């Protein structure tokens, strides 16, 4: 066979396919219990994985093929060019080793291939780099990758020689190049995200994927058009469904335009202009608490708080990322498919927020974050929705006793909150402080001497320190003059883990919620099924506040919704306490059952199922409200009317 420079394409194809296969095999082994694969599953993983591996390689080879095609023969056979290609070989091998290690580390933390999060990790390099350095033996990992890459280079470099010595005409190179360039076109038309949906077990779907392919696919899936990708119903029906869900004796719709869910909420009694301190706790899973059966005594302060608070023990996060929790708590809107609204640049501000509602009541609202607010676009989101920002970058260095990759320690954040509360209280106005902690996150480091578990030794220590800091916050606040007029709320942003065998593993969304205000709110256990979008209306109800609302959530004490909305970036679920309807891309609908202690299972369903229609009402409604900017704060005083004759929309101030 006549030698060709394009033999290098085949060479690299075999090399990368081998590395992808070994990476997938390793991930299968370490995830065996979660994936629980059958022989058929393993064959599906292997075959589907081969398709996605090939798809990534088809895209990745575009520039190399152009290089091989267009480089003149004289340069190709020069000595310096041979040296150059040897350098390229080594760098490529090192990059392949790096990708394989990165895939494992990412899988170890999230149990998925690269996705939105991995893109964020590139954007926010400082936090991520510091986190990696503090969490893993970086010098050992990079040294190991170098040794492996060098060994592979010494083994494989001689295989390049026939290609380097080849001589072929431009015409022949053109034929081969054009044939090879048909492969990425084929991949673009034939390969998409739906091809990896091969099982009800999400571990299996992820294992069948290709990490680098998923990384670049994540750039295209920032936001999904609801009607294009999901089962939906006529707007008029969806509008009536969501109006039925949101109706109640304390609310009155102010207009009849489609999906105008704006309502005037009337809560009887005198308004309680109490201060509000809302603490969103990083990764506080319900199963860390003794109340839910944990026997490791990690949360003594929070467990004690159960008996002194209004405690919600049937409460769920809407998502698996911090920004989803912040979105739900702040905007009271279901999780629309794609990225959180917090991160939709250019469309994240002028939203109907809890802070904006309280500001209109004379409050001063703050968002206080232990890290740097530019991370995850939090500063832009909150400052554009009625909040002042206090974060790591605005706190004097001498006021932070401890920092790690993600920011200041929780007790330093709480000291800043006390400082702001003192200042606002001295000026005689009520305050709303929304805090977001960082400690309960890898690398799990915190100030020494606070608890009996050494810093950096694992999740248990981070959870126990998190609990310790909350105890100190309450003890310090109890000495302040504003304490008796303050409501404290503690809620998780999401669970510590998100992996599960089903599309939406319900147990991975269960979180605790405390509302604590001695002398104002009677303690008790609330069993009502709910999710984070219900927090804002419940708080405003407890304060007896009448207000204009565009919230999808409900007051759990006066109009409980008997449902929880949970989702990831593609699957949209509504759980009614017995079953969960799930909307999936490609118009797929399933109902998940078996939440009585056994393993849940999914069965296909139809759009006529009442639970499915209820689900569609929420998510189609949320997509329309957000997409049409009905929940823009700037429209709160514009009342739309619909003429009964011609349906013409009239704006009335």
C-alpha positions in Angstrom: 0.0 0.0 0.0 1.3 3.4 -0.9 2.2 5.5 2.1 0.2 8.7 2.8 0.5 11.6 5.2 -3.2 10.9 6.0 -2.1 7.7 7.8 -1.6 10.0 10.7 -5.4 10.5 10.9 -5.8 6.7 11.2 -3.0 6.7 13.7 -4.6 9.3 15.9 -8.0 7.8 15.5 -6.9 4.5 16.9 -5.0 6.2 19.7 -7.9 8.4 20.8 -10.5 5.6 20.4 -8.3 3.4 22.7 -8.0 6.1 25.3 -11.7 6.9 25.2 -12.5 3.2 25.6 -10.2 2.8 28.5 -11.6 5.9 30.2 -15.2 4.6 29.7 -14.2 1.1 31.0 -12.7 2.7 34.1 -15.8 4.8 34.8 -18.0 1.8 34.3 -16.0 -0.1 37.0 -16.0 2.7 39.5 -19.8 3.3 38.9 -20.8 -0.3 38.8 -23.2 -0.1 41.8 -25.0 2.9 40.4 -25.2 1.7 36.8 -26.0 -1.8 37.8 -25.5 -2.8 34.2 -26.8 -5.9 32.4 -24.8 -7.5 29.6 -27.2 -5.7 27.2 -26.5 -2.4 28.9 -22.8 -3.0 28.6 -23.2 -3.6 24.8 -25.3 -0.5 24.5 -22.7 1.6 26.4 -19.9 0.2 24.2 -21.8 0.8 20.9 -23.2 4.2 21.7 -19.9 5.3 23.2 -18.2 4.3 20.0 -20.6 6.5 18.0 -19.9 9.5 20.3 -16.2 8.9 20.4 -16.2 8.8 16.6 -18.3 11.9 16.5 -15.9 13.9 18.6 -13.0 12.7 16.5 -14.7 13.7 13.3 -15.0 17.3 14.5 -11.5 17.3 16.1 -9.8 16.2 12.9 -11.1 19.1 10.8 -8.1 21.4 11.3 -5.5 18.6 11.1 -7.0 17.3 7.9 -6.8 20.8 6.4 -3.2 21.0 7.5 -2.3 17.6 6.0 -4.1 18.6 2.8 -2.6 22.1 2.2 0.9 21.8 3.5 3.4 21.8 0.5 5.3 18.6 0.0 8.7 20.3 0.4 7.9 21.5 3.9 6.2 18.2 4.8 9.4 16.2 4.2 11.8 18.7 5.8 13.7 17.7 8.9 12.4 20.6 11.1 8.8 19.6 10.2 9.5 16.0 11.4 10.7 17.5 14.8 7.6 19.6 14.9 5.3 16.6 14.4 7.1 14.7 17.1 6.4 17.6 19.5 2.7 17.6 18.4 2.6 13.9 19.1 3.9 14.3 22.7 1.6 17.3 23.4 -1.4 15.4 22.0 -0.6 12.4 24.2 -0.2 14.6 27.2 -3.5 16.3 26.4 -5.2 13.0 26.1 -3.9 11.9 29.5 -5.1 15.2 30.9 -8.6 14.8 29.5 -8.8 11.3 30.9 -7.8 12.4 34.4 -10.1 15.4 34.2 -13.0 13.2 33.2 -12.5 11.0 36.2 -12.2 13.9 38.7 -15.3 15.5 37.2 -17.1 12.2 37.4 -16.0 11.6 41.0 -17.7 14.9 42.0 -20.8 15.0 39.8 -21.3 11.5 38.3 -21.8 12.9 34.8 -19.6 13.6 31.8 -18.6 17.2 31.1 -21.6 19.6 31.0 -22.5 23.2 31.8 -20.5 22.9 35.0 -17.3 22.2 33.1 -17.8 25.3 31.0 -18.2 27.3 34.2 -15.0 25.8 35.5 -13.1 27.3 32.6 -14.8 30.7 32.9 -14.2 30.9 36.7 -10.6 29.7 36.6 -9.4 31.2 39.9 -12.0 29.5 42.1 -11.7 26.2 40.2 -7.9 26.2 40.0 -7.7 26.9 43.7 -10.2 24.3 44.5 -8.4 21.6 42.5 -5.0 22.6 44.0 -6.5 22.3 47.5 -8.4 19.1 46.8 -6.0 16.9 44.8 -2.3 16.0 44.7 -1.7 18.1 41.7 2.1 17.7 41.5 1.7 13.9 41.6 -1.1 13.9 39.0 0.8 16.1 36.5 4.0 14.2 37.0 2.1 10.9 36.4 0.5 12.2 33.3 3.9 13.4 32.0 5.4 9.9 32.6 2.5 8.1 30.9 2.6 10.5 27.9 6.4 10.1 27.6 6.1 6.3 27.7 3.4 6.3 25.0 5.5 8.8 22.9 8.6 6.6 23.0 6.4 3.6 22.1 4.6 5.2 19.2 6.9 7.7 17.6 8.4 5.2 15.1 4.9 4.6 13.8 4.8 8.1 12.4 7.8 7.6 10.1 6.0 6.1 7.0 3.7 9.1 7.0 6.5 11.6 7.3 8.4 9.9 4.4 5.3 9.8 2.1 5.1 11.7 -1.1 1.7 12.2 -2.8 0.2 14.6 -5.3 -2.0 17.5 -4.4 -4.8 15.8 -6.3 -4.6 12.6 -4.3 -4.5 14.6 -1.1 -7.5 16.6 -2.1 -9.6 13.4 -2.7 -8.7 11.9 0.7 -9.2 15.3 2.5 -12.6 15.8 1.0 -13.7 12.3 1.9 -12.6 12.8 5.5 -14.3 16.2 5.7 -17.6 14.5 5.0 -17.4 12.8 8.4 -18.0 15.8 10.5 -20.9 16.8 8.2 -22.3 13.3 8.8 -21.9 13.6 12.5 -23.6 17.0 12.6 -26.7 15.6 10.9 -26.8 12.1 12.4 -25.5 12.5 16.0 -27.3 14.5 18.7 -28.0 14.4 22.4 -31.1 12.1 21.9 -28.9 9.3 20.7 -27.4 8.9 24.2 -30.8 8.3 25.8 -30.5 4.6 25.8 -31.7 3.7 29.3 -33.9 4.9 32.2 -30.7 4.7 34.3 -28.9 8.0 33.9 -25.5 6.4 34.9 -25.8 4.3 31.8 -26.6 7.3 29.5 -23.7 9.2 30.9 -21.3 6.3 30.5 -22.3 5.9 26.9 -21.4 9.5 26.3 -18.1 11.1 25.3 -16.7 13.8 27.7 -15.1 16.1 25.2 -18.1 15.8 22.9 -20.5 16.7 25.8 -18.2 19.6 26.7 -18.7 21.3 23.3 -22.4 20.2 23.1 -23.0 22.2 26.4 -22.2 25.4 24.6 -25.2 24.8 22.3 -27.6 23.9 25.0 -27.7 27.1 27.2 -31.4 27.3 26.9 -34.0 25.0 25.3 -37.1 26.2 23.6 -40.0 24.6 25.4 -42.4 24.1 22.6 -39.7 22.9 20.2 -38.4 20.2 22.6 -41.2 19.3 25.0 -44.7 18.0 24.9 -47.1 20.9 25.1 -50.7 21.9 24.9 -52.5 24.9 23.4 -51.6 28.1 25.2 -55.2 28.7 26.3 -55.4 25.4 28.1 -52.0 25.8 29.7 -53.0 29.3 30.8 -56.1 27.9 32.5 -54.2 25.1 34.1 -51.7 27.5 35.7 -54.4 29.9 36.7 -56.2 27.1 38.5 -53.0 26.1 40.2 -52.3 29.6 41.4 -55.8 30.7 42.4 -56.7 31.0 46.0 -58.9 33.0 48.4 -56.1 35.5 49.1 -55.1 36.2 45.5 -56.8 38.1 42.7 -55.6 38.1 39.1 -55.2 41.6 37.7 -55.6 40.8 34.0 -56.8 38.2 31.6 -54.0 38.2 29.0 -52.5 34.8 28.3 -50.2 33.7 31.0 -50.5 36.9 32.9 -50.2 35.3 36.4 -49.8 38.6 38.2 -52.0 38.7 41.2 -52.8 41.0 44.1 -52.2 39.0 47.3 -54.1 40.1 50.3 -52.9 38.8 53.7 -55.2 39.8 56.6 -53.9 41.4 59.8 -51.3 44.0 60.5 -48.1 43.7 58.5 -45.1 42.5 60.5 -42.2 44.5 59.3 -39.7 42.1 60.7 -36.1 41.8 59.5 -35.3 38.8 57.4 -32.0 36.8 57.4 -32.2 34.1 54.8 -29.2 31.7 54.8 -28.9 29.5 51.7 -26.6 26.7 52.8 -24.3 25.0 50.3 -25.1 21.3 49.7 -27.0 20.6 52.9 -28.7 17.3 52.2 -31.6 16.3 54.4 -29.8 13.0 55.2 -27.0 14.9 57.1 -29.5 15.7 59.9 -30.2 13.6 62.9 -33.8 14.4 62.4 -33.8 12.3 59.2 -31.8 9.4 60.8 -28.2 10.4 60.5 -26.3 8.9 63.5 -23.0 10.8 63.1 -24.0 13.9 65.2 -23.0 16.3 62.4 -25.7 18.9 62.9 -26.4 19.3 66.7 -27.4 23.0 66.3 -29.7 22.5 63.3 -31.3 19.4 64.9 -32.0 21.4 68.1 -33.4 24.2 65.9 -36.1 21.8 64.6 -38.0 22.0 67.9 -37.8 25.8 68.1 -38.7 26.6 64.4 -41.3 26.1 61.8 -39.6 23.1 60.2 -40.6 21.8 56.8 -39.7 18.2 56.4 -41.2 17.4 53.0 -39.4 20.1 51.1 -37.4 19.8 47.8 -34.8 21.7 45.9 -35.8 22.5 42.3 -32.4 21.6 40.9 -28.9 20.3 41.6 -26.9 23.5 41.3 -26.5 26.6 43.5 -27.9 28.9 40.8 -31.0 26.8 40.5 -31.6 27.1 44.2 -31.0 30.9 44.2 -33.3 31.3 41.2 -36.2 29.4 42.8 -35.9 31.1 46.2 -35.4 34.6 44.7 -37.8 34.5 41.7 -40.3 31.8 42.7 -40.3 30.4 39.2 -40.1 26.8 38.0 -36.7 25.7 36.5 -37.0 26.4 32.8 -34.9 24.0 30.7 -31.3 24.9 30.1 -29.2 27.0 32.4 -30.6 28.9 35.4 -31.9 32.3 34.8 -29.1 33.6 37.0 -26.7 32.8 34.2 -28.6 33.8 31.1 -26.5 36.8 30.3 -28.6 39.8 29.2 -31.8 38.2 30.4 -31.1 37.8 34.1 -32.2 41.2 35.4 -35.5 43.1 35.8 -37.1 39.9 37.3 -39.9 39.8 39.9 -37.8 39.0 42.9 -38.4 38.6 46.6 -35.9 41.4 47.3 -37.7 43.8 45.0 -41.1 43.1 46.7 -39.5 43.7 50.1 -37.8 46.9 48.9 -41.1 48.2 47.9 -42.2 47.7 51.5 -39.3 49.9 52.7 -36.7 47.2 53.3 -33.1 47.3 52.2 -32.2 44.0 50.5 -28.7 42.5 50.4 -27.1 39.5 48.7 -24.1 38.4 50.7 -21.8 35.7 49.3 -18.8 34.1 50.9 -16.9 34.0 47.6 -16.6 36.5 44.7 -19.9 37.5 43.4 -18.9 37.4 39.7 -18.8 33.6 40.0 -21.9 32.1 38.4 -23.0 35.7 37.4 -24.4 36.1 40.9 -23.5 39.8 41.4 -25.1 40.8 38.1 -28.2 38.8 38.8 -28.8 40.1 42.3 -27.8 43.7 41.7 -30.1 43.8 38.7 -33.0 42.5 40.8 -33.1 44.8 43.7 -30.2 43.7 46.0 -27.0 45.4 47.2 -24.0 43.1 47.0 -21.5 42.1 49.8 -19.0 39.5 48.8 -15.4 38.5 49.3 -14.0 41.2 47.1 -15.8 44.0 49.2 -14.7 42.7 52.6 -11.4 44.0 54.1 -8.7 41.3 54.2 -8.2 41.8 57.9 -11.9 40.9 58.5 -11.4 37.4 56.9 -9.7 35.0 59.2 -9.8 32.1 56.8 -10.2 31.6 53.0 -10.1 28.7 50.7 -10.8 28.3 46.9 -14.4 29.3 47.3 -14.1 32.2 49.6 -14.3 33.2 53.3 -15.3 30.7 56.0 -19.0 30.7 57.0 -18.4 32.3 60.4 -16.6 35.2 58.7 -19.6 35.6 56.3 -21.9 35.7 59.3 -19.8 38.3 61.0 -20.3 40.5 57.9 -24.0 39.8 58.1 -24.1 41.0 61.7 -22.2 44.1 60.8 -24.7 45.0 58.0 -27.6 44.2 60.3 -26.2 46.5 63.0 -25.8 49.3 60.5 -29.3 49.0 58.9 -30.9 48.6 62.3 -29.2 51.8 63.6 -30.8 53.7 60.7 -34.3 52.5 61.7 -35.2 50.5 58.6 -36.0 46.8 58.2 -33.4 44.7 56.3 -33.4 41.6 54.2 -30.1 39.7 54.1 -29.9 36.8 51.7 -26.7 34.9 52.4 -25.0 32.2 50.4 -22.4 30.0 52.2 -19.5 28.2 50.6 -17.9 25.9 53.2 -19.7 22.7 52.5 -17.9 22.2 49.3 -14.7 20.4 48.2 -11.9 20.9 49.4 -13.9 20.9 52.7 -11.5 23.2 54.5 -12.4 25.5 57.4 -10.7 27.2 60.4 -9.0 24.9 62.8 -10.2 24.5 66.4 -13.9 25.0 65.7 -15.0 21.4 65.7 -13.5 17.9 66.5 -12.9 16.9 62.9 -9.7 18.1 61.2 -10.1 20.6 58.3 -9.8 19.1 54.8 -10.6 15.5 55.8 -13.9 15.2 54.0 -17.6 16.1 53.8 -18.5 15.2 57.4 -16.1 17.9 58.7 -17.5 20.5 56.4 -21.1 19.7 57.4 -20.3 19.8 61.1 -18.4 23.1 60.7 -21.4 24.5 58.7 -23.6 23.6 61.6 -21.2 25.1 64.2 -21.1 28.4 62.3 -24.9 28.6 62.2 -25.0 28.0 66.0 -22.5 30.9 66.5 -24.5 33.1 64.2 -27.7 32.6 66.3 -25.8 33.0 69.6 -24.3 36.3 68.4 -27.5 37.6 66.9 -29.4 36.8 70.1 -27.3 39.5 71.9 -28.4 42.2 69.4 -31.3 44.6 69.8 -32.7 43.7 66.4 -32.8 39.9 67.2 -36.4 39.9 68.6 -37.7 41.5 65.4 -35.9 39.2 63.0 -37.0 36.1 61.0 -34.1 33.6 60.4 -34.5 31.2 57.5 -32.1 28.3 56.8 -32.5 26.3 53.6 -30.2 24.3 51.4 -29.4 25.4 47.8 -29.4 21.7 46.7 -28.3 18.3 48.0 -24.7 17.3 48.2 -25.0 14.7 45.4 -27.2 14.6 42.3 -26.4 11.2 40.9 -29.1 8.5 40.7 -30.4 5.7 38.6 -33.5 7.5 37.4 -33.8 10.7 35.3 -34.8 12.6 38.4 -33.9 10.7 41.6 -36.3 12.2 44.1 -34.2 11.4 47.1 -31.4 13.6 45.7 -33.7 16.7 45.9 -34.9 16.4 49.5 -33.7 19.3 51.6 -34.6 20.9 55.0 -36.1 24.3 55.7 -36.3 26.2 59.0 -38.2 29.4 59.7 -37.2 30.7 63.1 -38.5 33.8 64.8 -39.0 33.4 68.6 -42.0 35.4 69.8 -43.4 35.8 66.3 -43.7 32.4 64.6 -44.8 29.4 66.6 -42.7 26.2 66.3 -44.1 23.2 64.5 -43.5 20.6 61.9 -45.0 21.2 58.4 -45.5 18.1 56.3 -46.9 19.8 53.2 -45.2 18.7 50.0 -43.4 21.7 48.5 -40.3 23.0 46.8 -38.0 26.1 46.9 -40.4 28.2 44.7 -42.8 28.2 47.7 -40.5 29.8 50.1 -41.0 33.5 49.1 -44.8 33.4 49.2 -44.8 31.5 52.5 -42.4 34.1 54.1 -44.5 37.0 52.9 -47.6 35.3 54.2 -46.0 34.8 57.6 -45.3 38.6 57.6 -49.0 39.3 56.8 -47.9 41.3 53.8 -50.2 42.2 51.0 -48.4 42.6 47.7 -48.5 42.2 43.9 -47.1 38.8 42.9 -45.9 37.2 39.8 -44.6 34.2 41.8 -45.4 30.6 40.8 -45.0 29.5 44.4 -47.7 29.2 47.0 -48.1 30.1 50.7 -47.6 26.7 52.3 -49.6 27.6 55.4 -52.7 29.0 53.6 -52.8 27.7 50.1 -50.5 24.6 50.0 -49.9 23.3 46.4 -49.5 19.6 47.2 -46.7 19.2 44.7 -42.9 19.7 44.3 -41.3 20.9 41.1 -37.8 19.4 40.5 -35.6 19.3 37.4 -32.2 19.1 35.9 -31.2 21.1 32.8 -33.3 18.9 30.5 -35.8 16.7 32.5 -38.7 18.6 34.1 -40.6 16.9 36.9 -43.7 17.4 39.0 -44.1 15.1 42.1 -47.6 14.9 43.7 -46.5 12.8 46.7 -47.3 9.5 44.9 -46.1 9.8 41.3 -43.8 12.1 39.4 -44.6 13.2 35.8 -41.5 14.0 33.8 -41.2 15.9 30.6 -38.1 15.0 28.5 -36.8 16.5 25.2 -38.1 15.0 22.0 -41.6 15.4 23.3 -41.1 12.4 25.6 -43.4 11.9 28.7 -42.9 9.4 31.5 -44.4 8.9 34.9 -42.1 7.7 37.7 -43.6 5.5 40.4 -42.5 3.4 43.3 -41.6 6.0 46.0 -42.8 3.9 48.9 -39.4 2.5 49.8 -38.7 0.4 46.7 -36.8 1.3 43.6 -38.7 3.8 41.4 -39.5 2.9 37.8 -40.5 4.9 34.8 -43.3 4.1 32.4 -44.3 6.1 29.2 -47.3 8.3 29.6 -49.7 10.4 27.5 -50.4 14.1 27.4 -54.0 13.3 28.5 -52.8 12.1 32.0 -54.0 14.8 34.5 -50.6 14.7 36.3 -48.8 15.3 33.0 -51.1 18.1 32.1 -50.6 19.7 35.5 -46.8 19.4 34.9 -47.1 21.0 31.5 -49.1 23.8 32.9 -46.3 24.8 35.2 -43.4 24.5 32.8 -45.1 25.8 29.7 -46.4 28.6 31.8 -42.9 29.4 33.2 -41.4 29.4 29.7 -44.1 31.8 28.4 -43.9 34.1 31.5 -40.2 34.3 31.3 -39.9 34.5 27.5 -42.6 37.2 27.2 -41.2 39.1 30.2 -44.5 39.0 32.0 -42.5 38.7 35.2 -40.4 41.8 34.5 -40.5 43.9 37.7 -40.8 47.0 35.5 -44.3 45.9 34.4 -45.8 45.4 37.9 -48.0 48.5 37.7 -49.1 48.0 34.1 -52.4 46.2 34.2 -53.3 44.4 30.9 -56.9 44.2 30.0 -58.5 42.0 27.3 -61.5 43.3 25.4 -64.3 40.7 25.4 -65.1 41.7 21.8 -61.8 41.7 19.9 -59.3 40.3 22.4 -57.2 43.5 21.9 -54.7 44.0 24.7 -55.0 47.4 26.4 -52.3 48.8 28.7 -53.6 50.7 31.7 -51.4 52.4 34.2 
